[in-house]
Amino acid sequence: MSLQDIKDRIAKAEKDAGRPAGSVTLIAVSKVQPNERVDAVLQEGHRSFGENKVQEAAGKWPEFRDRYEGIDLHLIGPLQTNKTRQAMGLFDSIHSVDRPKLAKAIARIAQEEGQCPELFIQVNTGEEEQKAGVMPSDADAFIADCLGMDLPVKGLMCIPPVDEDPALHFALLAKIAARNGLEGLSMGMSGDFERAIALGATHVRVGSAIFGERVYG
Ligand SMILES: *Cc1c(COP(=O)(O)O)cnc(C)c1O
């Protein structure tokens, strides 16, 4: 696979779903990938990237930002409260807002800094113990709390359980977003982004299908 193949598949999925061309943002998930591979994708003109660790992103993206204009960086992994300020300085979007303490920290720092990344609230649609995200039954109240703090909540994010049909989780996420008046849906990865687009994804997070398998060293 290559960047262009994935873009073509996204365009086809948009069309098949009767959605406007360009309505889905492709986030190229560059975690763990060697810098040469990331550089190659930047050279092809792509600008939206996702990382799951603050520390790793801090080590590689300032330099890419010096070299390329218009980079749009998304935090897609869990955020520890003590790294909130650093994350807000590094990322244009945070997809893992999942608890009141974190939401409050973001609101306080946004006040101080006069700016805030675009936010997605992570929902643990599979109610998995080891997974981050607010439980589906708590989602409406948490969304209302975040909006009440004037946080710029763009939408919701989920990571379906590996052993279940992701479509059920995508549909649940879309339903929670719709009843709360949220437009953004961050869902779909290398193996299921077309199904996510069929169910309304606005942001797909695709790593290995673009960059190749991640090699953990
Ligand atoms: C790693 C990761 C992805 C990308 O996974 P692939 O299967 O490589 O496409 C997407 N979302 C999150 C939250 C991730 O951590």
The ligand as an SDF file (V2000), in Angstrom:
LIG
                    3D

 15 15  0  0  0  0  0  0  0  0999 V2000
   -1.6970    2.8400   16.0330 C   0  0  0  0  0  0  0  0  0  0  0  0
   -3.0520    3.4260   16.0120 C   0  0  0  0  0  0  0  0  0  0  0  0
   -3.7800    3.5340   14.8050 C   0  0  0  0  0  0  0  0  0  0  0  0
   -3.2700    3.0280   13.4820 C   0  0  0  0  0  0  0  0  0  0  0  0
   -3.2870    1.6470   13.4350 O   0  0  0  0  0  0  0  0  0  0  0  0
   -3.0270    0.8440   12.0530 P   0  0  0  0  0  0  0  0  0  0  0  0
   -3.6710   -0.4550   12.2880 O   0  0  0  0  0  0  0  0  0  0  0  0
   -1.5540    0.7860   11.8810 O   0  0  0  0  0  0  0  0  0  0  0  0
   -3.6670    1.6250   10.9710 O   0  0  0  0  0  0  0  0  0  0  0  0
   -5.0120    4.1350   14.8580 C   0  0  0  0  0  0  0  0  0  0  0  0
   -5.5290    4.6120   16.0100 N   0  0  0  0  0  0  0  0  0  0  0  0
   -4.8660    4.5350   17.1780 C   0  0  0  0  0  0  0  0  0  0  0  0
   -5.4840    5.0900   18.4180 C   0  0  0  0  0  0  0  0  0  0  0  0
   -3.6140    3.9470   17.2220 C   0  0  0  0  0  0  0  0  0  0  0  0
   -2.9530    3.8680   18.3950 O   0  0  0  0  0  0  0  0  0  0  0  0
  1  2  1  0
  2  3  1  0
  2 14  2  0
  3  4  1  0
  3 10  2  0
  4  5  1  0
  5  6  1  0
  6  7  2  0
  6  8  1  0
  6  9  1  0
 10 11  1  0
 11 12  2  0
 12 13  1  0
 12 14  1  0
 14 15  1  0
M  END
$$$$
